[in-house]
Amino acid sequence: MEIVKDEQGSAPQFDPRKQYRWTPETEFTFNGGDFAVLLNSLRAFLSTENSQIVLLANKAAEALEGQLKVAVETGKAVEVEPQQQQQ
């Protein structure tokens, strides 16, 4: 007796160790329980002192990026050319 495997294409299997990509149009759906966990987790984190430090650091980074943008557009800063690989 010979055992024959079903050779039809199987659905891709999720592996949490791998990285995945999707388009901006890809839709994800959450049920009410998952939505509540996400929302409550974010609310709990945002109410901490550490989150306020992170938000302030993000504002500082945006200010620096804005200054760098102006410097590039006015020629005060130039793009660094990639270094040639040494052999």
HELIX and SHEET records of a PDB file:
HELIX    1   1 GLY A   32  LEU A   46  1                                  15    
HELIX    2   2 GLU A   49  GLU A   73  1                                  25    
END                                                                             
